[in-house]
Amino acid sequence: MKLLTVGAQALGLLLLIPAVALVTLRFEHRNADGPSILFPGGELVSGALYAGPEPDWTFTARVPTVELQLNDPVSSRLIWIVESEGRIYVASGYMSSLLGRLWKHWAVQADDGDGLAVVRMDGTRYERRLVRIAEGPVLDGVAAALQAKYGMPATRQDIEAGNTWIFELAPRGA
Amino acid sequence: MKTTSYLLLCAIVAVVVAIAVRFVPGVSEAIEGTLLAFLSTNAR
């Protein structure tokens, strides 16, 4: 019995160390200028703020991930981006499951709130508004772009069923 | 080990780990790198 107790205590300590390390890292990143690969970050501060006409977004084809920051709450994460018919989109998968909605809580916050966001790519920040696209023929092009760029098995039906949420990164004035 | 002593040890270990991650240069990068390597190898 004593051996069992000692074993359980040792196991508890072994689990405690990585758990504390992960919680500390998560805490450490929360106010950082952008996310890391594993942890969300804070407000995107560095980089020139883009001002000018709507860019030609085709350059996003060579950008694997962008840093996306919501204004409310202020937090940022790395996310895939695709361009379709001159507009840019981000996706959030697994949204029909409770785990997915907890994991991708930013999508729920963006959909519920005003959607104001900042996206940083190639060191430049763009002020945008996240607008959820829940249905329509535009989703065919977005799904095809996600499939072609990332191999993501998204379909228009899947998106319209709510399993994957698509947001257009629309201009603020739109 | 008595429960009180064990809980005290856990608290001390937690504080030491948190301080190391926050203030010892390279520790956070090493942990994150290890975790990332693990996930990229095993996650499907």
Backbone of each chain as ProteinMPNN parsed JSONL, in Angstrom:
{"seq_chain_A": "MKLLTVGAQALGLLLLIPAVALVTLRFEHRNADGPSILFPGGELVSGALYAGPEPDWTFTARVPTVELQLNDPVSSRLIWIVESEGRIYVASGYMSSLLGRLWKHWAVQADDGDGLAVVRMDGTRYERRLVRIAEGPVLDGVAAALQAKYGMPATRQDIEAGNTWIFELAPRGA", "coords_chain_A": {"N_chain_A": [[0.825, -1.222, 0.0], [1.936, 1.184, 0.814], [3.879, 1.467, -1.082], [2.325, 1.862, -3.335], [1.164, 4.33, -2.755], [3.423, 5.984, -2.736], [4.172, 5.704, -5.399], [1.943, 6.848, -6.691], [2.146, 9.459, -5.772], [4.596, 10.206, -6.893], [3.942, 10.033, -9.607], [2.009, 12.022, -9.713], [3.604, 14.283, -9.248], [5.203, 14.183, -11.524], [3.334, 14.682, -13.5], [2.519, 17.163, -12.757], [4.618, 18.938, -13.305], [4.917, 19.313, -16.261], [2.324, 20.313, -16.635], [2.212, 22.703, -15.144], [4.212, 24.062, -16.49], [3.077, 24.393, -19.058], [0.792, 25.933, -18.498], [2.031, 28.212, -17.508], [3.462, 29.047, -19.784], [1.334, 29.625, -21.491], [0.221, 31.749, -20.091], [2.361, 33.512, -20.215], [2.43, 34.18, -22.895], [0.16, 35.659, -23.334], [0.087, 38.441, -23.513], [1.829, 38.971, -25.508], [3.375, 40.321, -28.504], [1.733, 39.196, -30.761], [0.989, 35.774, -31.729], [2.435, 32.557, -30.737], [3.438, 29.474, -32.286], [2.086, 27.573, -30.847], [0.655, 28.859, -28.814], [-1.857, 31.348, -28.103], [-1.516, 34.885, -28.671], [-1.117, 38.369, -27.767], [-2.082, 41.749, -28.445], [-1.455, 42.83, -31.78], [1.268, 44.65, -32.455], [3.69, 45.51, -33.654], [4.943, 46.37, -36.948], [4.035, 47.938, -40.016], [1.04, 49.833, -40.378], [-1.334, 49.188, -42.72], [-2.416, 51.464, -45.162], [-4.469, 52.502, -47.66], [-5.576, 51.738, -51.031], [-7.676, 48.846, -51.632], [-5.764, 45.936, -51.384], [-4.121, 43.783, -53.85], [-4.899, 40.667, -53.313], [-3.78, 38.305, -54.136], [-1.233, 37.643, -53.464], [-1.371, 36.322, -51.098], [-1.402, 33.653, -51.575], [1.106, 32.574, -51.307], [1.536, 32.763, -48.643], [1.725, 30.995, -45.782], [0.526, 31.031, -43.164], [-1.31, 33.479, -41.283], [-1.239, 36.14, -38.856], [-3.864, 36.645, -36.774], [-5.769, 38.985, -35.133], [-8.304, 39.597, -32.834], [-10.282, 42.431, -31.963], [-11.928, 42.522, -29.792], [-12.356, 40.056, -27.612], [-8.985, 41.288, -27.027], [-6.868, 39.347, -28.556], [-4.633, 37.097, -30.191], [-3.987, 34.802, -32.889], [-2.434, 32.197, -34.883], [-3.353, 31.516, -38.213], [-4.839, 29.872, -41.048], [-5.076, 31.192, -44.388], [-7.004, 32.029, -47.244], [-7.452, 33.063, -50.653], [-10.069, 34.118, -52.728], [-11.617, 34.944, -55.644], [-10.663, 37.578, -55.462], [-11.09, 38.263, -52.832], [-10.384, 37.772, -49.318], [-10.225, 35.027, -47.007], [-10.733, 33.342, -43.867], [-10.759, 30.25, -42.057], [-12.565, 28.214, -39.724], [-12.531, 25.206, -38.284], [-14.228, 22.177, -37.14], [-16.509, 23.124, -35.831], [-18.972, 22.149, -35.148], [-18.823, 20.622, -32.954], [-18.648, 20.47, -29.367], [-16.11, 20.559, -28.23], [-14.656, 21.607, -30.358], [-15.807, 24.153, -30.539], [-14.987, 25.213, -28.151], [-12.232, 25.119, -28.439], [-11.849, 26.647, -30.755], [-12.691, 29.19, -29.942], [-12.418, 31.822, -30.628], [-13.723, 32.147, -33.036], [-16.405, 32.003, -32.383], [-16.542, 34.247, -30.747], [-15.938, 36.221, -32.622], [-18.107, 35.993, -34.339], [-20.239, 36.558, -32.658], [-19.62, 39.092, -31.751], [-18.479, 42.403, -32.816], [-16.714, 41.792, -34.795], [-14.418, 43.149, -35.482], [-11.065, 43.265, -36.488], [-7.506, 42.677, -36.718], [-5.14, 41.853, -39.101], [-1.999, 40.409, -39.595], [0.436, 40.141, -41.979], [3.391, 39.238, -43.675], [4.709, 41.176, -42.189], [3.146, 43.434, -42.271], [0.334, 45.199, -41.052], [-3.161, 44.834, -41.33], [-6.222, 46.404, -41.078], [-9.274, 44.932, -40.553], [-12.594, 43.533, -40.977], [-14.245, 40.828, -39.608], [-16.448, 38.861, -41.288], [-18.918, 36.568, -41.182], [-19.509, 34.018, -43.516], [-22.074, 32.162, -44.208], [-23.519, 30.805, -46.09], [-24.127, 30.267, -49.624], [-23.068, 30.674, -53.08], [-20.449, 31.601, -53.175], [-19.033, 30.137, -51.414], [-18.276, 27.813, -52.679], [-15.987, 28.472, -54.15], [-14.292, 29.246, -52.042], [-14.075, 26.873, -50.558], [-12.835, 25.269, -52.455], [-10.432, 26.627, -52.698], [-9.36, 26.264, -50.123], [-9.041, 23.519, -50.151], [-7.191, 23.227, -52.232], [-4.964, 24.73, -51.352], [-4.354, 23.903, -48.717], [-5.148, 21.288, -48.493], [-7.413, 20.852, -47.073], [-10.329, 19.17, -46.28], [-12.795, 20.58, -47.003], [-16.145, 21.344, -47.88], [-18.764, 23.008, -49.688], [-21.211, 22.159, -48.697], [-20.504, 21.138, -46.221], [-19.699, 23.455, -44.965], [-22.054, 24.981, -45.034], [-23.548, 23.411, -43.384], [-22.555, 24.056, -40.989], [-20.326, 22.891, -39.886], [-17.807, 23.784, -40.545], [-16.695, 27.043, -40.174], [-16.67, 29.952, -42.109], [-15.005, 32.972, -42.535], [-15.065, 36.108, -44.055], [-12.4, 38.331, -44.521], [-13.165, 41.26, -44.463], [-13.067, 44.654, -45.757], [-12.886, 47.393, -43.393], [-14.695, 49.443, -43.85], [-16.703, 48.299, -45.292]], "CA_chain_A": [[0.0, 0.0, 0.0], [2.817, 2.349, 0.892], [4.537, 1.576, -2.392], [1.314, 2.433, -4.234], [1.046, 5.757, -2.413], [4.635, 6.665, -3.219], [4.077, 5.716, -6.863], [0.933, 7.832, -7.082], [2.692, 10.788, -5.497], [5.629, 10.471, -7.905], [3.225, 10.277, -10.863], [1.404, 13.345, -9.576], [4.656, 15.293, -9.444], [5.633, 14.137, -12.925], [2.298, 15.333, -14.301], [2.425, 18.561, -12.327], [5.671, 19.756, -13.918], [4.513, 19.825, -17.588], [1.075, 21.087, -16.55], [2.562, 24.055, -14.703], [4.99, 24.689, -17.567], [2.16, 24.796, -20.13], [-0.042, 27.049, -18.011], [2.909, 29.393, -17.44], [3.729, 29.495, -21.153], [0.087, 30.242, -21.977], [0.129, 33.038, -19.395], [3.449, 34.351, -20.688], [2.173, 34.624, -24.266], [-1.136, 36.32, -23.522], [0.268, 39.848, -23.861], [2.921, 39.095, -26.473], [3.051, 40.95, -29.789], [1.439, 38.126, -31.702], [0.96, 34.412, -31.173], [3.455, 31.59, -31.137], [2.776, 28.386, -33.02], [1.237, 26.79, -29.945], [-0.133, 29.623, -27.852], [-2.355, 32.637, -28.559], [-0.777, 36.043, -28.182], [-1.902, 39.554, -27.478], [-2.301, 42.73, -29.518], [-0.421, 42.956, -32.811], [1.753, 46.017, -32.284], [4.74, 45.864, -34.606], [4.585, 46.296, -38.365], [3.337, 49.12, -40.538], [-0.404, 49.689, -40.538], [-1.607, 49.455, -44.132], [-3.423, 52.473, -45.512], [-4.467, 52.641, -49.112], [-6.645, 50.998, -51.698], [-7.734, 47.41, -51.35], [-4.621, 45.286, -52.049], [-4.313, 42.581, -54.659], [-4.651, 39.646, -52.296], [-3.262, 37.048, -54.694], [0.05, 37.317, -52.815], [-1.599, 35.448, -49.929], [-1.224, 32.254, -51.99], [2.415, 32.098, -50.828], [1.606, 33.001, -47.191], [1.132, 29.794, -45.159], [-0.359, 31.418, -42.057], [-1.278, 34.894, -40.911], [-1.568, 36.397, -37.454], [-5.185, 37.275, -36.728], [-6.087, 39.498, -33.791], [-9.613, 40.205, -32.62], [-10.216, 43.63, -31.107], [-12.688, 42.286, -28.559], [-11.239, 40.462, -26.762], [-7.705, 41.426, -27.733], [-6.027, 38.139, -28.529], [-4.239, 36.78, -31.562], [-3.636, 33.422, -33.16], [-2.012, 31.912, -36.249], [-4.491, 30.925, -38.899], [-4.724, 29.748, -42.5], [-5.793, 32.216, -45.156], [-7.136, 31.759, -48.682], [-8.021, 34.127, -51.47], [-10.986, 33.634, -53.756], [-12.267, 36.026, -56.394], [-10.199, 38.891, -55.009], [-11.375, 38.49, -51.408], [-9.628, 36.837, -48.47], [-11.073, 34.308, -46.056], [-10.137, 32.426, -42.891], [-11.698, 29.171, -41.73], [-12.488, 27.609, -38.4], [-13.142, 23.884, -38.402], [-14.72, 21.435, -35.966], [-17.404, 24.016, -35.09], [-20.224, 21.499, -34.735], [-18.591, 19.893, -31.703], [-18.416, 21.329, -28.204], [-14.66, 20.71, -28.102], [-14.242, 22.53, -31.405], [-16.25, 25.512, -30.226], [-14.129, 25.699, -27.066], [-10.888, 25.265, -29.001], [-11.889, 27.76, -31.71], [-13.609, 30.139, -29.327], [-12.3, 33.108, -31.301], [-14.724, 32.226, -34.107], [-17.672, 32.323, -31.715], [-16.436, 35.647, -30.316], [-16.011, 37.08, -33.816], [-19.475, 35.927, -34.864], [-21.142, 37.204, -31.698], [-19.249, 40.498, -31.534], [-18.478, 43.28, -33.985], [-15.846, 41.206, -35.819], [-13.261, 43.984, -35.829], [-9.856, 42.452, -36.367], [-6.29, 43.109, -37.401], [-4.407, 40.698, -39.593], [-0.627, 40.779, -39.94], [1.135, 39.217, -42.866], [4.62, 39.834, -44.21], [5.116, 42.323, -41.381], [2.225, 44.561, -42.433], [-0.951, 44.991, -40.379], [-4.328, 45.284, -42.085], [-7.433, 46.471, -40.26], [-10.356, 44.275, -41.292], [-13.772, 43.127, -40.215], [-14.589, 39.429, -39.883], [-17.86, 38.69, -41.634], [-19.135, 35.134, -41.41], [-20.248, 33.651, -44.723], [-22.659, 30.875, -43.818], [-24.112, 30.117, -47.244], [-24.016, 30.965, -50.899], [-22.157, 30.079, -54.076], [-19.065, 32.024, -52.937], [-18.383, 29.091, -50.609], [-17.654, 26.819, -53.577], [-14.633, 28.942, -54.435], [-13.502, 29.226, -50.805], [-13.79, 25.465, -50.244], [-11.845, 24.791, -53.434], [-9.147, 27.243, -52.354], [-8.861, 25.584, -48.913], [-8.611, 22.173, -50.572], [-5.992, 23.328, -53.07], [-3.811, 25.289, -50.633], [-4.026, 23.202, -47.47], [-5.658, 19.918, -48.465], [-8.502, 20.796, -46.088], [-11.474, 18.567, -46.966], [-14.016, 21.372, -46.775], [-17.059, 21.465, -49.015], [-19.817, 24.009, -49.437], [-22.227, 21.518, -47.86], [-19.917, 21.065, -44.886], [-19.706, 24.817, -44.412], [-23.445, 25.397, -44.821], [-24.059, 22.625, -42.257], [-22.02, 24.644, -39.759], [-19.16, 22.172, -39.375], [-16.681, 24.698, -40.732], [-17.143, 28.437, -40.312], [-15.83, 30.76, -42.986], [-15.115, 34.421, -42.335], [-14.355, 36.99, -44.979], [-11.688, 39.459, -43.912], [-13.683, 42.35, -45.281], [-12.593, 45.984, -45.355], [-13.65, 47.95, -42.27], [-15.77, 50.323, -44.303], [-17.722, 47.585, -46.081]], "C_chain_A": [[0.851, 1.26, 0.0], [3.509, 2.602, -0.446], [3.603, 2.235, -3.408], [1.17, 3.934, -4.01], [2.238, 6.541, -2.945], [4.608, 6.771, -4.742], [3.098, 6.769, -7.352], [1.441, 9.248, -6.865], [3.755, 11.171, -6.537], [4.979, 10.789, -9.249], [2.583, 11.666, -10.852], [2.411, 14.451, -9.813], [5.098, 15.354, -10.907], [4.609, 14.81, -13.844], [2.206, 16.821, -13.992], [3.413, 19.45, -13.09], [5.281, 20.236, -15.328], [3.24, 20.652, -17.551], [1.361, 22.533, -16.148], [3.329, 24.795, -15.8], [4.069, 25.196, -18.676], [1.286, 25.983, -19.718], [0.785, 28.338, -17.956], [3.198, 29.95, -18.83], [2.51, 30.202, -21.742], [-0.076, 31.634, -21.389], [1.152, 34.024, -19.953], [3.143, 34.952, -22.068], [0.974, 35.558, -24.382], [-1.015, 37.787, -23.877], [1.382, 40.065, -24.882], [2.436, 39.758, -27.756], [2.867, 39.85, -30.836], [1.555, 36.763, -31.058], [2.248, 33.654, -31.458], [2.721, 30.479, -31.88], [1.768, 27.686, -32.122], [0.284, 27.621, -29.097], [-0.63, 30.933, -28.46], [-1.521, 33.767, -27.968], [-1.714, 37.199, -27.902], [-2.038, 40.452, -28.693], [-1.128, 42.738, -30.499], [0.032, 44.411, -32.835], [2.75, 46.394, -33.374], [4.256, 45.696, -36.045], [3.805, 47.525, -38.786], [1.857, 48.826, -40.687], [-0.754, 50.106, -41.964], [-2.688, 50.512, -44.284], [-3.361, 52.646, -47.022], [-5.599, 51.848, -49.712], [-6.59, 49.516, -51.36], [-6.599, 46.692, -52.099], [-5.052, 44.171, -52.993], [-3.909, 41.404, -53.767], [-4.06, 38.358, -52.851], [-1.929, 36.653, -54.049], [-0.139, 36.386, -51.612], [-1.444, 33.967, -50.285], [0.107, 31.687, -51.487], [2.596, 32.353, -49.332], [0.953, 31.811, -46.488], [0.137, 30.126, -44.055], [-0.257, 32.923, -41.839], [-1.589, 35.008, -39.42], [-2.871, 37.19, -37.431], [-5.486, 37.697, -35.3], [-7.505, 40.052, -33.782], [-9.435, 41.449, -31.755], [-10.939, 43.416, -29.785], [-13.032, 40.807, -28.444], [-9.943, 40.531, -27.559], [-6.875, 40.169, -27.528], [-5.766, 37.753, -29.97], [-3.849, 35.317, -31.69], [-3.164, 33.308, -34.604], [-3.137, 31.185, -36.953], [-4.214, 30.856, -40.396], [-5.513, 30.856, -43.174], [-5.863, 31.784, -46.614], [-7.76, 32.97, -49.361], [-8.931, 33.492, -52.496], [-11.712, 34.823, -54.361], [-11.938, 37.402, -55.821], [-10.485, 39.205, -53.557], [-10.605, 37.445, -50.58], [-10.522, 36.274, -47.367], [-10.206, 33.525, -45.075], [-11.208, 31.421, -42.497], [-11.491, 28.705, -40.297], [-13.25, 26.292, -38.447], [-13.646, 23.342, -37.075], [-15.774, 22.221, -35.175], [-18.711, 23.362, -34.677], [-20.049, 20.701, -33.448], [-18.308, 20.874, -30.577], [-16.922, 21.606, -28.041], [-14.134, 21.721, -29.124], [-14.607, 23.96, -31.075], [-15.453, 26.097, -29.059], [-12.741, 26.02, -27.596], [-10.833, 26.497, -29.91], [-12.834, 28.851, -31.189], [-13.553, 31.505, -29.989], [-13.382, 33.273, -32.364], [-16.094, 32.584, -33.535], [-17.673, 33.792, -31.297], [-16.564, 36.598, -31.508], [-17.426, 37.132, -34.359], [-20.449, 36.664, -33.95], [-20.88, 38.712, -31.572], [-19.261, 41.304, -32.819], [-17.543, 42.784, -35.091], [-14.642, 42.041, -36.184], [-11.965, 43.225, -35.531], [-8.69, 43.145, -37.058], [-5.582, 41.845, -37.852], [-3.012, 41.166, -39.994], [-0.027, 39.707, -40.836], [2.29, 39.946, -43.53], [4.994, 41.117, -43.475], [4.23, 43.544, -41.525], [0.892, 44.231, -41.772], [-2.082, 45.588, -41.219], [-5.531, 45.283, -41.142], [-8.599, 45.927, -41.077], [-11.547, 44.037, -40.373], [-14.104, 41.689, -40.604], [-16.095, 39.322, -40.115], [-18.083, 37.216, -41.964], [-19.976, 34.934, -42.666], [-20.793, 32.255, -44.481], [-23.252, 30.118, -44.995], [-23.863, 30.923, -48.507], [-22.968, 30.343, -51.801], [-20.702, 30.478, -53.883], [-18.292, 30.941, -52.171], [-17.76, 27.992, -51.464], [-16.199, 27.188, -53.847], [-13.74, 28.889, -53.208], [-13.113, 27.791, -50.45], [-12.734, 24.903, -51.191], [-10.467, 25.358, -53.115], [-8.534, 26.586, -51.118], [-8.321, 24.203, -49.253], [-7.289, 22.25, -51.33], [-4.777, 23.777, -52.261], [-3.382, 24.434, -49.455], [-4.447, 21.74, -47.451], [-6.769, 19.741, -47.459], [-9.765, 20.269, -46.777], [-12.782, 19.302, -46.7], [-14.85, 21.388, -48.05], [-18.095, 22.539, -48.664], [-20.885, 23.436, -48.506], [-21.775, 21.471, -46.406], [-19.978, 22.43, -44.191], [-21.14, 25.248, -44.1], [-24.091, 24.605, -43.681], [-23.513, 23.131, -40.925], [-20.838, 23.897, -39.175], [-17.898, 23.015, -39.479], [-17.254, 26.105, -40.901], [-16.133, 29.177, -41.175], [-16.087, 32.234, -42.684], [-14.388, 35.131, -43.47], [-13.644, 38.058, -44.162], [-12.024, 40.679, -44.76], [-13.067, 43.676, -44.858], [-13.469, 46.546, -44.241], [-14.856, 48.764, -42.746], [-16.896, 49.597, -44.991], [-18.924, 47.23, -45.23]], "O_chain_A": [[0.563, 2.243, -0.682], [3.7, 3.738, -0.881], [4.026, 3.051, -4.227], [1.067, 4.707, -4.962], [2.086, 7.617, -3.524], [4.977, 7.801, -5.306], [3.378, 7.496, -8.306], [1.193, 10.135, -7.682], [3.804, 12.311, -6.998], [5.409, 11.705, -9.949], [2.611, 12.387, -11.849], [2.119, 15.436, -10.491], [5.334, 16.431, -11.454], [4.975, 15.432, -14.841], [1.86, 17.63, -14.853], [3.083, 20.573, -13.473], [5.305, 21.44, -15.582], [3.082, 21.586, -18.337], [0.82, 23.469, -16.737], [3.129, 25.991, -16.016], [4.257, 26.303, -19.18], [1.072, 26.913, -20.496], [0.302, 29.413, -18.311], [3.183, 31.163, -19.038], [2.631, 31.235, -22.401], [-0.458, 32.577, -22.084], [0.861, 35.205, -20.141], [3.541, 36.077, -22.37], [0.787, 36.189, -25.423], [-1.928, 38.34, -24.489], [1.828, 41.192, -25.098], [1.243, 39.757, -28.056], [3.734, 39.615, -31.677], [2.14, 36.611, -29.985], [3.046, 34.052, -32.306], [1.507, 30.553, -32.073], [0.712, 27.256, -32.587], [-0.779, 27.14, -28.705], [0.082, 31.564, -29.242], [-0.904, 33.623, -26.913], [-2.93, 37.036, -27.812], [-2.102, 39.978, -29.827], [0.034, 42.664, -30.1], [-0.74, 45.3, -33.196], [2.661, 47.477, -33.952], [3.293, 44.979, -36.316], [3.021, 48.08, -38.017], [1.462, 47.724, -41.069], [-0.501, 51.242, -42.366], [-3.729, 50.464, -43.629], [-2.296, 52.909, -47.58], [-6.472, 51.346, -49.004], [-5.583, 49.009, -50.866], [-6.487, 46.826, -53.318], [-6.182, 43.685, -52.943], [-2.727, 41.183, -53.506], [-3.858, 37.405, -52.098], [-1.538, 35.486, -54.078], [0.809, 35.743, -51.161], [-1.365, 33.12, -49.395], [0.232, 30.482, -51.267], [3.695, 32.177, -48.807], [-0.261, 31.636, -46.589], [-0.962, 29.573, -44.013], [0.75, 33.55, -42.169], [-2.132, 34.086, -38.811], [-2.959, 38.276, -38.004], [-5.463, 36.883, -34.377], [-7.862, 40.878, -34.622], [-8.538, 41.506, -30.915], [-10.61, 44.046, -28.78], [-13.941, 40.348, -29.135], [-9.814, 39.919, -28.62], [-6.269, 39.961, -26.477], [-6.566, 38.041, -30.86], [-3.435, 34.681, -30.721], [-3.437, 34.172, -35.437], [-3.802, 30.335, -36.361], [-3.462, 31.663, -40.943], [-6.477, 31.386, -42.621], [-4.902, 31.238, -47.155], [-8.474, 33.769, -48.755], [-8.607, 32.451, -53.068], [-12.344, 35.606, -53.653], [-12.802, 38.271, -55.708], [-10.161, 40.295, -53.086], [-10.231, 36.385, -51.082], [-11.433, 36.935, -46.87], [-9.097, 33.101, -45.402], [-12.404, 31.697, -42.589], [-10.396, 28.793, -39.741], [-14.467, 26.273, -38.629], [-13.503, 23.975, -36.03], [-15.919, 22.007, -33.972], [-19.487, 23.958, -33.93], [-21.019, 20.163, -32.913], [-17.795, 21.969, -30.805], [-16.516, 22.731, -27.754], [-13.295, 22.567, -28.815], [-13.817, 24.878, -31.301], [-15.261, 27.31, -28.974], [-12.149, 27.044, -27.257], [-9.893, 27.288, -29.842], [-13.673, 29.362, -31.931], [-14.518, 32.267, -29.927], [-13.897, 34.37, -32.578], [-16.843, 33.363, -34.124], [-18.67, 34.495, -31.465], [-17.212, 37.642, -31.418], [-17.895, 38.186, -34.79], [-21.377, 37.319, -34.424], [-21.795, 39.497, -31.321], [-19.945, 40.959, -33.783], [-17.579, 43.303, -36.206], [-13.906, 41.688, -37.106], [-11.801, 42.629, -34.466], [-8.863, 44.063, -37.861], [-5.441, 40.889, -37.09], [-2.861, 42.195, -40.653], [0.008, 38.526, -40.489], [2.18, 41.115, -43.898], [5.538, 42.042, -44.079], [4.533, 44.593, -40.954], [0.38, 43.121, -41.913], [-1.97, 46.695, -41.745], [-5.818, 44.28, -40.489], [-8.874, 46.416, -42.173], [-11.505, 44.302, -39.172], [-14.23, 41.372, -41.787], [-16.901, 39.653, -39.245], [-17.504, 36.688, -42.914], [-21.004, 35.582, -42.859], [-20.051, 31.275, -44.543], [-23.466, 28.909, -44.906], [-23.452, 32.082, -48.468], [-22.101, 29.592, -51.356], [-19.806, 29.786, -54.365], [-17.068, 30.844, -52.267], [-16.826, 27.318, -51.03], [-15.303, 26.347, -53.785], [-12.566, 28.531, -53.307], [-11.968, 27.523, -50.086], [-11.85, 24.153, -50.776], [-9.457, 24.666, -53.243], [-7.323, 26.374, -51.067], [-7.296, 23.768, -48.728], [-6.383, 21.448, -51.104], [-3.677, 23.262, -52.462], [-2.188, 24.255, -49.215], [-4.14, 21.022, -46.499], [-7.049, 18.623, -47.028], [-10.223, 20.86, -47.754], [-13.754, 18.711, -46.23], [-14.315, 21.439, -49.157], [-18.265, 22.914, -47.505], [-21.401, 24.137, -47.636], [-22.552, 21.727, -45.486], [-20.268, 22.532, -42.999], [-21.41, 25.809, -43.038], [-25.062, 25.062, -43.078], [-23.949, 22.692, -39.861], [-20.385, 24.226, -38.079], [-17.029, 22.965, -38.608], [-18.183, 26.319, -41.68], [-14.921, 29.051, -41.002], [-17.232, 32.679, -42.592], [-13.25, 34.8, -43.803], [-14.214, 38.621, -43.227], [-11.268, 41.071, -45.65], [-12.597, 43.811, -43.728], [-14.652, 46.22, -44.152], [-15.909, 48.761, -42.107], [-17.942, 50.19, -45.257], [-19.876, 46.629, -45.728]]}, "seq_chain_B": "MKTTSYLLLCAIVAVVVAIAVRFVPGVSEAIEGTLLAFLSTNAR", "coords_chain_B": {"N_chain_B": [[5.236, 9.596, 2.145], [3.73, 12.196, 3.98], [0.469, 13.638, 3.483], [0.305, 16.445, 3.821], [2.99, 17.229, 3.642], [3.49, 16.369, 1.069], [1.764, 17.966, -0.504], [2.887, 20.436, 0.023], [5.376, 20.063, -1.158], [4.544, 19.802, -3.818], [3.561, 22.39, -4.264], [5.92, 23.875, -4.012], [7.442, 22.817, -6.125], [5.812, 23.577, -8.273], [6.019, 26.376, -8.145], [8.77, 26.729, -8.584], [9.046, 25.666, -11.172], [7.39, 27.415, -12.619], [8.743, 29.86, -12.238], [11.162, 29.246, -13.456], [10.345, 28.857, -16.128], [9.42, 31.392, -16.726], [11.575, 33.16, -16.228], [14.158, 32.096, -16.685], [16.454, 32.218, -19.238], [15.774, 30.793, -22.382], [14.465, 28.522, -21.487], [11.636, 28.499, -21.846], [11.536, 28.533, -24.651], [12.765, 26.121, -25.197], [10.982, 24.259, -24.091], [8.668, 24.765, -25.583], [9.615, 24.191, -28.136], [10.197, 21.461, -27.871], [7.644, 20.448, -27.372], [6.357, 21.156, -29.72], [7.824, 19.652, -31.569], [7.126, 17.114, -30.7], [4.353, 17.142, -31.189], [4.297, 17.548, -33.957], [5.356, 15.206, -34.787], [3.667, 13.219, -33.797], [0.957, 14.007, -33.923], [-2.085, 13.613, -35.667]], "CA_chain_B": [[5.225, 11.018, 2.485], [2.425, 12.627, 4.471], [-0.258, 14.478, 2.52], [0.69, 17.852, 3.989], [4.342, 17.406, 3.087], [3.398, 16.171, -0.386], [1.154, 19.162, -1.088], [3.896, 21.495, 0.127], [6.367, 19.772, -2.206], [3.908, 20.14, -5.094], [3.52, 23.853, -4.368], [7.289, 24.355, -4.254], [7.808, 22.415, -7.489], [5.047, 24.421, -9.198], [6.602, 27.725, -8.135], [10.1, 26.658, -9.215], [8.848, 25.471, -12.614], [6.841, 28.659, -13.174], [9.825, 30.863, -12.254], [12.139, 28.832, -14.477], [9.777, 29.118, -17.454], [9.271, 32.838, -16.934], [12.756, 34.012, -16.075], [15.437, 31.513, -17.115], [16.501, 32.344, -20.691], [15.841, 29.574, -23.187], [13.64, 27.412, -20.989], [10.331, 28.489, -22.514], [11.745, 28.149, -26.045], [13.077, 24.686, -25.228], [9.745, 23.497, -23.832], [7.778, 24.917, -26.727], [10.22, 23.453, -29.245], [10.01, 20.032, -27.617], [6.221, 20.165, -27.538], [6.058, 21.262, -31.151], [8.415, 18.478, -32.221], [6.297, 15.966, -30.33], [3.067, 17.211, -31.878], [4.475, 17.381, -35.403], [5.664, 13.794, -35.037], [2.608, 12.3, -33.388], [-0.42, 14.457, -34.171], [-2.65, 13.253, -36.968]], "C_chain_B": [[3.812, 11.422, 2.936], [1.782, 13.605, 3.468], [0.161, 15.941, 2.605], [2.052, 18.122, 3.368], [4.296, 17.306, 1.558], [2.82, 17.415, -1.062], [2.116, 20.339, -1.051], [4.957, 21.319, -0.954], [5.814, 20.147, -3.584], [3.901, 21.655, -5.307], [4.903, 24.406, -4.683], [7.725, 24.043, -5.687], [7.102, 23.31, -8.508], [5.646, 25.815, -9.287], [7.95, 27.733, -8.849], [9.96, 26.518, -10.732], [8.363, 26.768, -13.259], [7.923, 29.737, -13.275], [10.841, 30.527, -13.342], [11.625, 29.159, -15.879], [9.745, 30.619, -17.74], [10.61, 33.566, -17.037], [14.081, 33.396, -16.51], [15.47, 31.519, -18.643], [16.581, 30.966, -21.375], [14.931, 28.453, -22.737], [12.299, 27.348, -21.719], [10.468, 28.06, -23.967], [12.002, 26.648, -26.156], [11.82, 23.844, -25.023], [8.827, 23.559, -25.048], [8.311, 24.146, -27.941], [10.021, 21.956, -29.096], [8.564, 19.618, -27.861], [5.837, 20.178, -29.011], [6.601, 20.058, -31.915], [7.583, 17.231, -31.936], [4.996, 15.965, -31.13], [3.234, 16.977, -33.38], [4.812, 15.94, -35.755], [4.456, 12.902, -34.822], [1.186, 12.715, -33.741], [-0.878, 14.049, -35.563], [-3.969, 13.963, -37.141]], "O_chain_B": [[2.822, 11.021, 2.323], [2.472, 14.295, 2.718], [0.348, 16.599, 1.582], [2.244, 19.112, 2.662], [4.971, 18.055, 0.852], [3.34, 17.863, -2.084], [2.158, 21.145, -1.981], [5.385, 22.285, -1.586], [6.517, 20.73, -4.409], [4.201, 22.137, -6.4], [5.046, 25.298, -5.52], [8.3, 24.889, -6.372], [7.71, 23.749, -9.484], [5.769, 26.375, -10.376], [8.236, 28.64, -9.631], [10.675, 27.177, -11.487], [8.858, 27.171, -14.311], [8.007, 30.444, -14.28], [11.319, 31.408, -14.057], [12.368, 29.672, -16.716], [10.011, 31.054, -18.86], [10.759, 34.485, -17.844], [15.053, 34.13, -16.689], [14.619, 30.9, -19.282], [17.364, 30.103, -20.978], [14.65, 27.532, -23.504], [11.874, 26.28, -22.158], [9.631, 27.315, -24.476], [11.525, 25.99, -27.081], [11.622, 22.837, -25.703], [8.28, 22.546, -25.485], [7.544, 23.526, -28.677], [9.716, 21.261, -30.065], [8.291, 18.583, -28.47], [5.09, 19.32, -29.482], [5.933, 19.512, -32.793], [7.364, 16.401, -32.818], [4.586, 14.94, -31.675], [2.42, 16.295, -34.002], [4.585, 15.5, -36.882], [4.239, 11.946, -35.567], [0.302, 11.864, -33.847], [-0.114, 14.139, -36.525], [-4.624, 13.805, -38.171]]}, "name": "protein", "num_of_chains": 2, "seq": "MKLLTVGAQALGLLLLIPAVALVTLRFEHRNADGPSILFPGGELVSGALYAGPEPDWTFTARVPTVELQLNDPVSSRLIWIVESEGRIYVASGYMSSLLGRLWKHWAVQADDGDGLAVVRMDGTRYERRLVRIAEGPVLDGVAAALQAKYGMPATRQDIEAGNTWIFELAPRGAMKTTSYLLLCAIVAVVVAIAVRFVPGVSEAIEGTLLAFLSTNAR"}
